[in-house]
Amino acid sequence: MRIGMVVGEASGDILGAGLIEALRRHLPGAHFLGVGGPRMLALGFDSLYPQDRLAVMGYVEPLKRLPELLRMRGRLKQHFIDSNIDLFVGIDSPDFNLTLEQALREAGIATAHYVSPSVWAWKQKRIVKIARAVDLMLTLFPFEAEFYRRHGVAVEFVGHPLADEIPLQADAAAARRELGVDAQAQTVALLPGSRGGEVKLLGPVFLQTAHWCLQQRPGLRFLLPAANSRRRQQIEQQLRQCDPLPLTLIDGQSHTVMAAADAVLMASGTTTLEALLLKKPMVVAYKMAALSYAIISRMVKSDYIALPNLLAQRQLVPEILQSAATPQNLGRALLDYFDRPAQAAALQQHYRDIHRQLRCNASEKAAAAVLKLIGE
């Protein structure tokens, strides 16, 4: 059995490794090939290109690399056809994988796509291309599966590996001990994002919000994880431009930082799911350039941007965007959790319900769906 896979991000490498391990329990002699990351390579995956060659973001960078990416996709297509693979699984990276999947499907190879693009939120016309490209869509969230069923695309909701990995009850005390945080201190985690543009726009606002909250509650303490060395330098520069704060800047460890906090102020993104699984009351904020926001806001079809709200299909947590994301508005929403502990406790119960819904043994469920597709 020969199974092709292509991943372009670290998160995809995690999913790919989990799927390989689960499939090997049923197909011990299977050969996996394509493009994979270090976790997949450690399992004997045959990677034809380094994964980081696909890790391009934004609009400009992919255009600069377009000739290389097109050559890579063409060679992968031919290699998979020549190798007579039994199945292809594209993991995330939809701009690269969907076109490859369509070409392979037209050549008679079964195709699956693992991790739905945000087609339910914007660019909904992509569903036509997806229907042509994949025999099966594997989704992490139930509301995504409902969208595909409505459009007649074969789909399987498999759950989220993070929900399998994170315990239903996080150990906040252990996280505080690990970080050296006072067990009794009321603590807020600030997560302005992992990209330079996000930190540029949200970092100063989050620090101003911390100052505003501190004026209302002098005993508050703050934790801020820097995603990498570049973000640390950027945040240190922002800290030098404001009054001192009782804030600890930490290299990475965003999971531990959130686990240690009583509440989280964070940029919208996939990290909001991690905060939900850790049962943390959160305030979600986002800012982007005015023109970009004007364009994108007209394209987005979803009522919400934060994953907790998308999963609940109602507003569980505050979403404060663009000009509304002021220190006062963000601060009031944060302190509301401290002032109304019953509200925070009710929110955490909703989190637990969602966590159980997403806890499906994702890798095994994805493997079972893939094996069924091969059998068909």
C-alpha positions, -999 to 999 in steps of 0.1 A, spaced: 0 0 0 14 34 -11 -1 66 4 9 101 -7 7 130 17 17 167 15 19 190 45 32 226 45 29 237 81 41 225 115 5 219 125 0 197 95 31 177 104 15 168 138 -17 157 120 2 137 94 23 119 121 -8 110 140 -25 97 109 6 76 98 8 60 133 -29 51 132 -28 38 97 3 17 104 -17 -2 131 -39 -14 103 -14 -14 74 20 -22 89 37 -25 55 23 8 41 48 32 24 41 69 30 57 95 6 53 131 -5 62 162 16 63 159 54 79 175 85 102 162 112 75 142 131 65 124 99 102 118 89 108 102 123 82 76 114 100 67 81 80 91 58 98 95 24 98 133 19 106 144 -16 110 181 -6 116 199 27 83 208 43 94 244 49 95 250 11 57 251 12 54 272 44 46 305 26 21 330 39 3 362 28 0 373 -8 34 386 -18 56 357 -7 37 330 -26 38 352 -58 76 355 -54 79 318 -51 52 309 -77 75 293 -103 92 271 -77 59 260 -62 43 252 -96 73 231 -105 72 213 -72 35 206 -76 39 193 -111 67 170 -101 48 157 -71 18 150 -93 39 130 -118 58 111 -91 26 101 -74 11 88 -107 43 70 -117 45 55 -82 9 42 -86 -1 54 -51 -34 40 -37 -45 72 -20 -35 108 -16 -41 129 16 -35 166 14 -32 180 49 -42 217 51 -23 240 27 -54 242 5 -39 266 -21 -13 240 -29 -31 208 -22 -66 213 -38 -52 217 -73 -29 187 -68 -58 167 -55 -80 175 -85 -52 165 -109 -46 132 -91 -84 125 -88 -87 130 -126 -59 105 -130 -79 79 -111 -63 82 -77 -86 85 -46 -81 118 -27 -88 130 8 -82 164 23 -75 167 61 -84 201 77 -111 221 59 -103 255 44 -124 283 59 -147 279 30 -177 283 53 -165 318 63 -154 333 30 -148 324 -6 -177 300 -5 -175 294 -43 -144 273 -35 -168 245 -26 -172 238 -64 -134 232 -67 -133 212 -35 -161 189 -48 -141 183 -80 -109 177 -61 -117 154 -32 -134 121 -26 -135 128 11 -131 158 34 -119 153 69 -129 181 93 -118 190 127 -150 208 137 -187 196 135 -200 229 120 -176 224 90 -190 189 84 -225 203 83 -215 228 57 -201 201 34 -231 179 38 -253 208 27 -232 211 -5 -232 174 -12 -195 168 -5 -185 135 12 -172 144 47 -162 129 80 -159 149 112 -130 134 130 -125 158 160 -94 177 169 -61 161 181 -56 189 206 -88 179 223 -74 144 227 -41 157 240 -52 183 265 -69 168 296 -105 178 304 -92 194 336 -60 215 331 -35 217 360 -32 255 366 -13 250 398 14 230 381 17 256 353 22 283 379 49 263 396 66 258 363 66 295 355 73 307 391 40 325 393 25 333 427 -3 307 434 -26 334 448 -20 363 423 -47 372 399 -30 367 366 -38 377 330 -21 362 299 -15 386 270 -12 369 236 -10 395 208 -2 370 181 28 352 166 32 373 134 50 406 133 20 425 118 -3 412 146 21 422 174 27 456 158 -10 464 159 -21 446 190 10 447 212 7 483 222 -30 481 228 -26 450 250 0 467 271 -22 498 274 -51 475 284 -28 460 311 -21 495 325 -58 503 325 -67 470 343 -39 476 368 -54 510 377 -87 492 386 -70 462 402 -35 470 415 -28 434 425 -30 420 389 0 403 373 6 397 336 23 370 315 33 375 279 47 346 258 69 357 228 64 333 199 101 335 189 132 356 192 120 382 167 87 387 185 106 390 218 127 418 204 96 435 191 77 432 224 107 444 244 108 475 222 71 481 229 77 476 266 104 502 266 79 527 252 54 524 280 54 527 318 66 497 338 42 468 344 42 438 367 47 416 336 68 386 329 79 381 293 84 344 285 100 326 255 74 305 239 54 282 263 21 298 253 3 266 264 18 268 299 12 306 301 -25 302 293 -28 273 317 -13 294 345 -36 325 339 -70 333 353 -81 350 321 -66 356 286 -65 386 263 -56 372 229 -55 378 191 -81 359 171 -66 327 157 -63 290 163 -48 296 197 -83 305 209 -91 268 206 -62 260 229 -75 285 254 -109 270 252 -95 235 258 -76 248 288 -109 263 301 -97 299 302 -121 329 301 -109 350 272 -114 382 254 -106 380 216 -93 410 198 -81 417 163 -68 447 142 -57 449 107 -50 477 82 -82 497 75 -83 489 38 -77 452 43 -105 451 69 -129 469 46 -123 443 19 -123 412 40 -153 422 62 -174 423 30 -162 388 20 -167 370 53 -200 352 56 -197 341 93 -212 359 122 -181 352 144 -144 350 141 -134 334 174 -134 296 174 -153 293 208 -181 313 193 -180 294 160 -182 261 178 -210 272 201 -228 290 171 -234 319 195 -212 345 213 -196 327 243 -167 351 245 -163 388 236 -149 396 201 -136 432 200 -123 443 166 -107 472 149 -114 507 163 -135 491 191 -104 474 204 -95 501 229 -78 496 263 -110 506 280 -132 482 261 -108 453 263 -101 460 300 -137 461 310 -144 428 292 -114 412 310 -122 425 344 -158 413 340 -146 378 345 -130 387 378 -160 407 389 -185 380 379 -170 346 388 -203 328 383 -202 340 346 -167 326 343 -177 293 358 -207 289 334 -184 297 305 -160 270 316 -189 245 317 -197 253 280 -160 248 273 -161 213 288 -191 204 267 -173 215 235 -141 198 246 -160 165 249 -176 170 215 -142 175 199 -125 146 218 -130 118 192 -96 101 190 -90 122 159 -61 102 144 -78 69 147 -111 82 134 -93 98 104 -75 66 97 -108 46 98 -123 70 73 -93 68 50 -93 30 52 -130 29 42 -122 52 13 -94 29 1 -118 -1 4 -144 17 -17 
